[in-house]
Amino acid sequence: MRISMWDEKKIRIVDIASELGVRTAAASNVIHGKTKEISDTTVRKVQKMLAERGHLPNIAAALSALIILG
């Protein structure tokens, strides 16, 4: 199985949640901007980690979601 350099740098929601001690659903909601029911502390922690790790949203996934949910 071949792994590209992109796969090596991929930030997984489960890894973020595990490192921060939050639920995967909470980390996912922060990433997707659904922070209404997430504590400010959790939002800040997740956003800080994403910034530190250089997280970039997957544009293809975002466009796909827009088309499906359209």
Biopython code that builds the backbone (N, CA, C, O; Angstrom):
import numpy as np
from Bio.PDB.StructureBuilder import StructureBuilder

atoms = [
    (1, "MET", "N", (0.846, -1.185, 0.000)),
    (1, "MET", "CA", (0.000, 0.000, 0.000)),
    (1, "MET", "C", (0.888, 1.244, 0.000)),
    (1, "MET", "O", (1.802, 1.363, 0.816)),
    (2, "ARG", "N", (0.621, 2.138, -0.891)),
    (2, "ARG", "CA", (1.419, 3.347, -1.037)),
    (2, "ARG", "C", (0.781, 4.487, -0.259)),
    (2, "ARG", "O", (-0.427, 4.708, -0.345)),
    (3, "ILE", "N", (1.601, 5.211, 0.502)),
    (3, "ILE", "CA", (1.113, 6.355, 1.263)),
    (3, "ILE", "C", (1.763, 7.608, 0.705)),
    (3, "ILE", "O", (2.986, 7.679, 0.585)),
    (4, "SER", "N", (0.954, 8.589, 0.365)),
    (4, "SER", "CA", (1.499, 9.837, -0.163)),
    (4, "SER", "C", (1.866, 10.773, 0.980)),
    (4, "SER", "O", (1.517, 10.528, 2.134)),
    (5, "MET", "N", (2.570, 11.840, 0.649)),
    (5, "MET", "CA", (2.950, 12.787, 1.688)),
    (5, "MET", "C", (1.730, 13.462, 2.296)),
    (5, "MET", "O", (1.786, 13.916, 3.439)),
    (6, "TRP", "N", (0.640, 13.538, 1.564)),
    (6, "TRP", "CA", (-0.575, 14.151, 2.106)),
    (6, "TRP", "C", (-1.151, 13.298, 3.220)),
    (6, "TRP", "O", (-1.632, 13.829, 4.221)),
    (7, "ASP", "N", (-1.108, 11.982, 3.060)),
    (7, "ASP", "CA", (-1.650, 11.083, 4.073)),
    (7, "ASP", "C", (-0.882, 11.186, 5.381)),
    (7, "ASP", "O", (-1.469, 11.074, 6.458)),
    (8, "GLU", "N", (0.428, 11.398, 5.294)),
    (8, "GLU", "CA", (1.265, 11.477, 6.485)),
    (8, "GLU", "C", (0.940, 12.701, 7.325)),
    (8, "GLU", "O", (1.133, 12.675, 8.540)),
    (9, "LYS", "N", (0.460, 13.756, 6.721)),
    (9, "LYS", "CA", (0.185, 15.000, 7.434)),
    (9, "LYS", "C", (-1.288, 15.163, 7.790)),
    (9, "LYS", "O", (-1.669, 16.158, 8.408)),
    (10, "LYS", "N", (-2.106, 14.213, 7.412)),
    (10, "LYS", "CA", (-3.539, 14.335, 7.638)),
    (10, "LYS", "C", (-3.851, 14.415, 9.128)),
    (10, "LYS", "O", (-3.339, 13.626, 9.922)),
    (11, "ILE", "N", (-4.680, 15.359, 9.491)),
    (11, "ILE", "CA", (-5.115, 15.517, 10.869)),
    (11, "ILE", "C", (-6.480, 14.860, 10.992)),
    (11, "ILE", "O", (-7.437, 15.262, 10.331)),
    (12, "ARG", "N", (-6.560, 13.843, 11.846)),
    (12, "ARG", "CA", (-7.823, 13.132, 12.004)),
    (12, "ARG", "C", (-8.589, 13.664, 13.211)),
    (12, "ARG", "O", (-8.001, 13.990, 14.242)),
    (13, "ILE", "N", (-9.901, 13.746, 13.066)),
    (13, "ILE", "CA", (-10.761, 14.228, 14.147)),
    (13, "ILE", "C", (-10.563, 13.393, 15.400)),
    (13, "ILE", "O", (-10.512, 13.929, 16.506)),
    (14, "VAL", "N", (-10.453, 12.090, 15.231)),
    (14, "VAL", "CA", (-10.302, 11.214, 16.386)),
    (14, "VAL", "C", (-9.007, 11.514, 17.142)),
    (14, "VAL", "O", (-8.970, 11.410, 18.368)),
    (15, "ASP", "N", (-7.949, 11.885, 16.425)),
    (15, "ASP", "CA", (-6.677, 12.222, 17.072)),
    (15, "ASP", "C", (-6.780, 13.532, 17.851)),
    (15, "ASP", "O", (-6.276, 13.640, 18.968)),
    (16, "ILE", "N", (-7.430, 14.511, 17.259)),
    (16, "ILE", "CA", (-7.632, 15.798, 17.924)),
    (16, "ILE", "C", (-8.428, 15.588, 19.204)),
    (16, "ILE", "O", (-8.038, 16.058, 20.273)),
    (17, "ALA", "N", (-9.541, 14.880, 19.090)),
    (17, "ALA", "CA", (-10.404, 14.638, 20.241)),
    (17, "ALA", "C", (-9.660, 13.899, 21.346)),
    (17, "ALA", "O", (-9.774, 14.252, 22.520)),
    (18, "SER", "N", (-8.909, 12.888, 20.975)),
    (18, "SER", "CA", (-8.171, 12.094, 21.949)),
    (18, "SER", "C", (-7.130, 12.941, 22.686)),
    (18, "SER", "O", (-7.023, 12.876, 23.911)),
    (19, "GLU", "N", (-6.377, 13.720, 21.945)),
    (19, "GLU", "CA", (-5.335, 14.555, 22.559)),
    (19, "GLU", "C", (-5.910, 15.619, 23.480)),
    (19, "GLU", "O", (-5.305, 15.957, 24.497)),
    (20, "LEU", "N", (-7.072, 16.145, 23.129)),
    (20, "LEU", "CA", (-7.673, 17.215, 23.917)),
    (20, "LEU", "C", (-8.616, 16.699, 24.999)),
    (20, "LEU", "O", (-9.040, 17.458, 25.870)),
    (21, "GLY", "N", (-8.941, 15.418, 24.947)),
    (21, "GLY", "CA", (-9.861, 14.855, 25.929)),
    (21, "GLY", "C", (-11.296, 15.288, 25.726)),
    (21, "GLY", "O", (-12.050, 15.460, 26.683)),
    (22, "VAL", "N", (-11.672, 15.467, 24.448)),
    (22, "VAL", "CA", (-13.060, 15.824, 24.123)),
    (22, "VAL", "C", (-13.655, 14.740, 23.235)),
    (22, "VAL", "O", (-12.934, 13.891, 22.709)),
    (23, "ARG", "N", (-14.963, 14.773, 23.072)),
    (23, "ARG", "CA", (-15.627, 13.797, 22.197)),
    (23, "ARG", "C", (-15.321, 14.106, 20.733)),
    (23, "ARG", "O", (-15.103, 15.257, 20.355)),
    (24, "THR", "N", (-15.312, 13.060, 19.928)),
    (24, "THR", "CA", (-15.065, 13.262, 18.496)),
    (24, "THR", "C", (-16.160, 14.138, 17.885)),
    (24, "THR", "O", (-15.891, 14.931, 16.982)),
    (25, "ALA", "N", (-17.380, 13.997, 18.373)),
    (25, "ALA", "CA", (-18.490, 14.813, 17.858)),
    (25, "ALA", "C", (-18.241, 16.293, 18.147)),
    (25, "ALA", "O", (-18.544, 17.145, 17.312)),
    (26, "ALA", "N", (-17.697, 16.603, 19.312)),
    (26, "ALA", "CA", (-17.416, 17.994, 19.670)),
    (26, "ALA", "C", (-16.338, 18.560, 18.753)),
    (26, "ALA", "O", (-16.473, 19.674, 18.248)),
    (27, "ALA", "N", (-15.268, 17.796, 18.537)),
    (27, "ALA", "CA", (-14.191, 18.252, 17.652)),
    (27, "ALA", "C", (-14.725, 18.455, 16.232)),
    (27, "ALA", "O", (-14.406, 19.452, 15.585)),
    (28, "SER", "N", (-15.525, 17.526, 15.757)),
    (28, "SER", "CA", (-16.103, 17.618, 14.424)),
    (28, "SER", "C", (-16.999, 18.850, 14.301)),
    (28, "SER", "O", (-16.939, 19.575, 13.308)),
    (29, "ASN", "N", (-17.824, 19.077, 15.310)),
    (29, "ASN", "CA", (-18.716, 20.238, 15.270)),
    (29, "ASN", "C", (-17.943, 21.548, 15.221)),
    (29, "ASN", "O", (-18.334, 22.471, 14.507)),
    (30, "VAL", "N", (-16.858, 21.637, 15.966)),
    (30, "VAL", "CA", (-16.036, 22.846, 15.931)),
    (30, "VAL", "C", (-15.445, 23.033, 14.536)),
    (30, "VAL", "O", (-15.474, 24.136, 13.990)),
    (31, "ILE", "N", (-14.917, 21.972, 13.970)),
    (31, "ILE", "CA", (-14.315, 22.044, 12.631)),
    (31, "ILE", "C", (-15.329, 22.527, 11.600)),
    (31, "ILE", "O", (-14.990, 23.278, 10.685)),
    (32, "HIS", "N", (-16.565, 22.092, 11.755)),
    (32, "HIS", "CA", (-17.606, 22.437, 10.778)),
    (32, "HIS", "C", (-18.413, 23.681, 11.166)),
    (32, "HIS", "O", (-19.422, 23.998, 10.535)),
    (33, "GLY", "N", (-17.957, 24.381, 12.213)),
    (33, "GLY", "CA", (-18.600, 25.639, 12.595)),
    (33, "GLY", "C", (-19.903, 25.493, 13.344)),
    (33, "GLY", "O", (-20.652, 26.462, 13.475)),
    (34, "LYS", "N", (-20.189, 24.314, 13.833)),
    (34, "LYS", "CA", (-21.435, 24.079, 14.578)),
    (34, "LYS", "C", (-21.133, 24.135, 16.073)),
    (34, "LYS", "O", (-21.122, 23.110, 16.756)),
    (35, "THR", "N", (-20.889, 25.346, 16.568)),
    (35, "THR", "CA", (-20.402, 25.509, 17.938)),
    (35, "THR", "C", (-21.476, 25.935, 18.935)),
    (35, "THR", "O", (-21.172, 26.201, 20.098)),
    (36, "LYS", "N", (-22.701, 25.998, 18.496)),
    (36, "LYS", "CA", (-23.793, 26.487, 19.345)),
    (36, "LYS", "C", (-23.892, 25.719, 20.670)),
    (36, "LYS", "O", (-24.121, 26.319, 21.720)),
    (37, "GLU", "N", (-23.721, 24.405, 20.618)),
    (37, "GLU", "CA", (-23.874, 23.582, 21.822)),
    (37, "GLU", "C", (-22.539, 23.108, 22.405)),
    (37, "GLU", "O", (-22.510, 22.211, 23.247)),
    (38, "ILE", "N", (-21.442, 23.709, 21.957)),
    (38, "ILE", "CA", (-20.109, 23.337, 22.418)),
    (38, "ILE", "C", (-19.584, 24.454, 23.322)),
    (38, "ILE", "O", (-19.753, 25.634, 23.016)),
    (39, "SER", "N", (-18.952, 24.082, 24.428)),
    (39, "SER", "CA", (-18.443, 25.102, 25.352)),
    (39, "SER", "C", (-17.370, 25.953, 24.685)),
    (39, "SER", "O", (-16.651, 25.493, 23.797)),
    (40, "ASP", "N", (-17.278, 27.199, 25.131)),
    (40, "ASP", "CA", (-16.273, 28.107, 24.587)),
    (40, "ASP", "C", (-14.863, 27.558, 24.799)),
    (40, "ASP", "O", (-13.990, 27.725, 23.948)),
    (41, "THR", "N", (-14.649, 26.908, 25.934)),
    (41, "THR", "CA", (-13.338, 26.339, 26.233)),
    (41, "THR", "C", (-12.970, 25.274, 25.215)),
    (41, "THR", "O", (-11.848, 25.262, 24.711)),
    (42, "THR", "N", (-13.897, 24.385, 24.909)),
    (42, "THR", "CA", (-13.645, 23.322, 23.936)),
    (42, "THR", "C", (-13.409, 23.907, 22.553)),
    (42, "THR", "O", (-12.504, 23.475, 21.840)),
    (43, "VAL", "N", (-14.210, 24.876, 22.177)),
    (43, "VAL", "CA", (-14.055, 25.521, 20.867)),
    (43, "VAL", "C", (-12.650, 26.112, 20.751)),
    (43, "VAL", "O", (-11.969, 25.909, 19.746)),
    (44, "ARG", "N", (-12.222, 26.839, 21.772)),
    (44, "ARG", "CA", (-10.891, 27.461, 21.741)),
    (44, "ARG", "C", (-9.792, 26.407, 21.672)),
    (44, "ARG", "O", (-8.832, 26.565, 20.919)),
    (45, "LYS", "N", (-9.921, 25.331, 22.451)),
    (45, "LYS", "CA", (-8.900, 24.283, 22.449)),
    (45, "LYS", "C", (-8.770, 23.637, 21.076)),
    (45, "LYS", "O", (-7.662, 23.451, 20.574)),
    (46, "VAL", "N", (-9.900, 23.299, 20.475)),
    (46, "VAL", "CA", (-9.880, 22.643, 19.159)),
    (46, "VAL", "C", (-9.329, 23.606, 18.106)),
    (46, "VAL", "O", (-8.488, 23.220, 17.295)),
    (47, "GLN", "N", (-9.793, 24.844, 18.115)),
    (47, "GLN", "CA", (-9.317, 25.816, 17.135)),
    (47, "GLN", "C", (-7.825, 26.078, 17.285)),
    (47, "GLN", "O", (-7.120, 26.243, 16.290)),
    (48, "LYS", "N", (-7.343, 26.118, 18.517)),
    (48, "LYS", "CA", (-5.916, 26.332, 18.754)),
    (48, "LYS", "C", (-5.096, 25.188, 18.180)),
    (48, "LYS", "O", (-4.081, 25.414, 17.521)),
    (49, "MET", "N", (-5.543, 23.938, 18.434)),
    (49, "MET", "CA", (-4.809, 22.790, 17.922)),
    (49, "MET", "C", (-4.815, 22.773, 16.396)),
    (49, "MET", "O", (-3.794, 22.473, 15.778)),
    (50, "LEU", "N", (-5.942, 23.087, 15.792)),
    (50, "LEU", "CA", (-6.028, 23.112, 14.329)),
    (50, "LEU", "C", (-5.056, 24.137, 13.754)),
    (50, "LEU", "O", (-4.385, 23.874, 12.756)),
    (51, "ALA", "N", (-4.985, 25.307, 14.388)),
    (51, "ALA", "CA", (-4.079, 26.347, 13.919)),
    (51, "ALA", "C", (-2.621, 25.909, 14.074)),
    (51, "ALA", "O", (-1.801, 26.125, 13.181)),
    (52, "GLU", "N", (-2.308, 25.293, 15.218)),
    (52, "GLU", "CA", (-0.934, 24.844, 15.465)),
    (52, "GLU", "C", (-0.494, 23.771, 14.479)),
    (52, "GLU", "O", (0.673, 23.706, 14.093)),
    (53, "ARG", "N", (-1.429, 22.942, 14.081)),
    (53, "ARG", "CA", (-1.100, 21.847, 13.162)),
    (53, "ARG", "C", (-1.239, 22.235, 11.701)),
    (53, "ARG", "O", (-0.970, 21.421, 10.818)),
    (54, "GLY", "N", (-1.657, 23.470, 11.433)),
    (54, "GLY", "CA", (-1.777, 23.935, 10.053)),
    (54, "GLY", "C", (-2.927, 23.294, 9.308)),
    (54, "GLY", "O", (-2.817, 23.020, 8.112)),
    (55, "HIS", "N", (-4.028, 23.051, 9.999)),
    (55, "HIS", "CA", (-5.188, 22.411, 9.368)),
    (55, "HIS", "C", (-5.755, 23.286, 8.266)),
    (55, "HIS", "O", (-5.980, 24.483, 8.446)),
    (56, "LEU", "N", (-5.979, 22.660, 7.125)),
    (56, "LEU", "CA", (-6.646, 23.320, 6.011)),
    (56, "LEU", "C", (-7.883, 22.508, 5.676)),
    (56, "LEU", "O", (-7.801, 21.286, 5.548)),
    (57, "PRO", "N", (-9.029, 23.161, 5.532)),
    (57, "PRO", "CA", (-10.234, 22.417, 5.196)),
    (57, "PRO", "C", (-10.114, 21.741, 3.831)),
    (57, "PRO", "O", (-9.441, 22.242, 2.931)),
    (58, "ASN", "N", (-10.769, 20.614, 3.700)),
    (58, "ASN", "CA", (-10.779, 19.880, 2.445)),
    (58, "ASN", "C", (-11.845, 20.511, 1.550)),
    (58, "ASN", "O", (-13.042, 20.297, 1.747)),
    (59, "ILE", "N", (-11.405, 21.276, 0.584)),
    (59, "ILE", "CA", (-12.325, 22.011, -0.290)),
    (59, "ILE", "C", (-13.239, 21.064, -1.065)),
    (59, "ILE", "O", (-14.424, 21.349, -1.233)),
    (60, "ALA", "N", (-12.708, 19.957, -1.530)),
    (60, "ALA", "CA", (-13.523, 18.996, -2.285)),
    (60, "ALA", "C", (-14.647, 18.459, -1.406)),
    (60, "ALA", "O", (-15.780, 18.315, -1.866)),
    (61, "ALA", "N", (-14.343, 18.163, -0.152)),
    (61, "ALA", "CA", (-15.370, 17.648, 0.754)),
    (61, "ALA", "C", (-16.428, 18.710, 1.035)),
    (61, "ALA", "O", (-17.620, 18.408, 1.089)),
    (62, "ALA", "N", (-15.992, 19.944, 1.212)),
    (62, "ALA", "CA", (-16.926, 21.031, 1.473)),
    (62, "ALA", "C", (-17.864, 21.243, 0.290)),
    (62, "ALA", "O", (-19.069, 21.417, 0.475)),
    (63, "LEU", "N", (-17.322, 21.231, -0.916)),
    (63, "LEU", "CA", (-18.150, 21.399, -2.109)),
    (63, "LEU", "C", (-19.121, 20.234, -2.278)),
    (63, "LEU", "O", (-20.272, 20.423, -2.670)),
    (64, "SER", "N", (-18.649, 19.044, -1.981)),
    (64, "SER", "CA", (-19.495, 17.863, -2.073)),
    (64, "SER", "C", (-20.675, 17.976, -1.108)),
    (64, "SER", "O", (-21.807, 17.647, -1.464)),
    (65, "ALA", "N", (-20.408, 18.441, 0.108)),
    (65, "ALA", "CA", (-21.470, 18.597, 1.095)),
    (65, "ALA", "C", (-22.482, 19.643, 0.630)),
    (65, "ALA", "O", (-23.685, 19.473, 0.827)),
    (66, "LEU", "N", (-22.005, 20.708, 0.023)),
    (66, "LEU", "CA", (-22.913, 21.735, -0.475)),
    (66, "LEU", "C", (-23.818, 21.191, -1.579)),
    (66, "LEU", "O", (-25.009, 21.498, -1.627)),
    (67, "ILE", "N", (-23.250, 20.396, -2.444)),
    (67, "ILE", "CA", (-24.024, 19.825, -3.553)),
    (67, "ILE", "C", (-25.066, 18.854, -3.023)),
    (67, "ILE", "O", (-26.218, 18.866, -3.456)),
    (68, "ILE", "N", (-24.649, 18.006, -2.074)),
    (68, "ILE", "CA", (-25.566, 17.007, -1.525)),
    (68, "ILE", "C", (-26.663, 17.664, -0.709)),
    (68, "ILE", "O", (-27.832, 17.298, -0.833)),
    (69, "LEU", "N", (-26.297, 18.644, 0.135)),
    (69, "LEU", "CA", (-27.267, 19.275, 1.016)),
    (69, "LEU", "C", (-28.024, 20.397, 0.323)),
    (69, "LEU", "O", (-29.109, 20.797, 0.744)),
    (70, "GLY", "N", (-27.415, 20.894, -0.759)),
    (70, "GLY", "CA", (-27.920, 21.974, -1.570)),
    (70, "GLY", "C", (-29.243, 22.428, -1.294)),
    (70, "GLY", "O", (-29.731, 23.347, -1.952)),
]
sb = StructureBuilder()
sb.init_structure("model")
sb.init_model(0)
sb.init_chain("A")
sb.init_seg("    ")
for serial, (resi, resn, name, xyz) in enumerate(atoms, 1):
    if name == "N":
        sb.init_residue(resn, " ", resi, " ")
    sb.init_atom(name, np.array(xyz, "f"), 0.0, 1.0, " ", f" {name:<3s}", serial, name[0])
structure = sb.get_structure()
